[in-house]
Amino acid sequence: MTSQQFPTGFQWGTATAAYQIEGAVDRDGRKPSVWDTFSATKGRTFQGQTGAIACEHYDRYKDDIKLMSELGVQTYRFSISWSRIVPDGRGDVNQAGLDFYRRLVDCLLDHGITPYATLFHWDSPQALETKYGSWRSREMAQDFAEYVKVVVSNLGDRITNWMTLNEITCFTHMGYGVGKTPQHAPGTKVGSKKEVWQTSHHALLAHGLACQAIRAHSPKSCSIGLVDNFGVTVPLYESPEHIEAAKKAFPYHAGNGGIIYPALTGEYSSALLEQLKNDAPDIRDSDLQMIHQPLDFLGLNIYTGTYIRAADNWQGCEWINFPKNYPALNMPWLQIVPECLYWGIRHVSETLNRPDLALFITENGCAAQDELTSQGEVFDLDRILYLRQHLQSVHRAAIEGYPILGYFIWSFMDNFEWSYGYDKRFGITYVDYKTQQRIPKSSYHWYAECIRQNRVV
């Protein structure tokens, strides 16, 4: 069958993140990250749950990789814990941390799975938050680059696909709040929007310095990408005027103009800066050149979108609210907008004018109210419905010629879902947290068939 067939060579993968699955937070020289501190603080997470044990992946990685191999994925995206490698954020290197990731990668390679390593997925060392406020300081960018140098120098003989930062918005704009405690670590209150925008500017600097560090210290030829979760503006329907309105809305939406724009174009969106006025970050003369590094690919983390229509106003567009009964899955923000993947891909090529840039969907998936039957199965038909529709959107982009190279499903297994603790399940593999048993869900078997046939089934 050729219906909804992907191009030959399309890469099928899955993804996880260190703090969400590893556990072993005080083992083998690892020191606390900001998420250890945040989740241990009363009232910050669901029922006070933490990632201290999580999925015990630190000890169970061989079994997990075997299950990935049975799934049939060709690629696996995981993150490396800064606190395992350089426990104080700067200074002494922890060999035991490097050894763990060396064992992990060797196991992946033994199973024929290509590793894609994310160098930062929100879990910065608590020591740097204590020392200088982590992302509030420009020092953070330099310390991150030094950590990256250590990782790439030691693991670059095995890993040749690197991702610098994951979702800048989430660890800056959702980690620092004006006048209230934000929902993500480090959970720091600041006095102004300008201070929040300064944290994301420092993260962009860290990305730029990390790109340079990877290229300077990788022992092999490698590819480098940034992973972003920009807000996707979707035309209400695909008429010329609504398509144009979605493009006009893009720089204003979800901070796009101040994160993905400088990373890919070398400039903050002038429209956003005009809107921010005195809340715009301080930008030194050489900053934008440092931020705008050559990339081999861009990773897109996309779960939903926002509908836009044309309007007779100063922006030429209008944001449409979802009606009360609009279909959604088990997160407050997870409305089902399957076109979001197609329009996310298309915005890079057209709105950001980067048709040259190879793309991966580095995260896409959903939380569902999974139930284990008395026979020990999980029939997550709602997740299959969601994934099938979203993969059809990726397929459309592929056959229209946009440079989409692969798809990483989020997530390989249920895990610690940040401030939601273990209450939300995103995995295609069910985790019984009491026994740590792994149970492939119906979506696992469905995805395996998509991979086997290289098409949407």
Steps between C-alpha positions, in 0.01 A plus 500: 500500500626849417228712663662756732841348436797698626810557286769235510744581780246677723625452857265360763593556862390558855609736776547543875676741739747430779323639807169351392620139486844440653447521875821432697524871578762458773701213353851486355591862559191672365399813692160676506353677202247782525229242439609299803466813712179622337316169521606450863350837592151469649220593263702509180405162350199268502486330844860611558629242253861518379729338246712336769397149389306569178526194270831370641639528149848551645493131597250368245631662181598167341147364527356831377726503196407139424136611500589788266671254268187282497299812415721539194615859544810604311575801722474590867507851641606521864648774716819516701488623858737793556497415874636153428788629289602822677318471833574855616421647159862602449832351602556134579378239252325186628638201314224271628242719325684479171533126543123460538428673173779309330333174608162629387623603155696178451183305574306707246765443236505127575127497418545697180336816640656837416533730804385863487622671817337809648758683708249687714141408583420743785702337784775756566726456806356647818850624586480758220157617609642552847819664373362754254134429422567267204333637184475852647876529449712506183742273689257216440567503127873459547463229764263311269753517217772359727272211600421436133873491423546225762211290368589527133871438558421181690197364315542643151666180379159333550246782459496701177156664529478776760219725617602797712196615697146371534210749501655826615158643583429232760810545716509879469157657448335220698780477758512870592180688583408862559340532843404135530667161528522343155408139431848379400841493666680695625166659590649845552304823541645801318398864488430561133431343161837637391673272751310202359599590144860535619497135611398379154762727342765337718371158395536600135859602573555160661371335184739700284801429719405133516489475120854636488615264775355196322665587169832571670516185710312222321747228401276409205296683242164571663165671456368770734148617564287711732169369632222756528133489593391817324129573504337389176253737340255308280271666246134461593466342160735507205386804308768748384395766750501265802833346398650848481345585840659191658839615372443854631407364843801271525762744641261624770384157610650321804817708495600367156648831389747501789620140492472319167547821299846592639610135491410454131520850356754681717251767602221538751170562325461876463126457551558330836760756614258778421237327707740432792646852508684537836446133581734389219826342620834678497691382194875560469660575165634151430212302651289446190797381300577249776139383522458458123719194452480273195271204570482162332139450606224639716294287737134592543308403813137546402188374676225747410437828322296819503252596230539842336276692263549816297381820668477870427729611783856625540640144496283376216406189697288375786546214747201263524405350837406133516132436578423331831428160345803496270671155506805478723714242678624475856687829545340844543666629182476189282228582248509276193624706204651244261597767243748643753782273382452591136487872577793482740711348224370747241560804722872417518533487123272792415435732797858476630634468145719198577404247229862381514470367855441130557229426756406230747189473712693440821192473722136431428259303712227534758401429857203265527307348789650158456346208685654160553245224435466189714683318218795738538445701181459870421266582211596863447284549193481874565879525471497303174233736366715800593823355363348377175357842419823679586714259297271561205590868535872414493440284194331790322805718564731227371314443173477875442878513506575662834831372649360282777740211568355317799262472792569429870188396691462640852542306704644152498358437847297665771717718721526789746299773327660799675256693721231243417705225663387151401138603448539545122606217270654581161663165432431235241634262766309482829710517818367348821686726739459261794664207324680684215346253258492621137185414304482597132169675428290458186669817368840328529384220272330744262817711476707186439281424199540856368876455521488157338297626205657848489156656481203612707288193577 
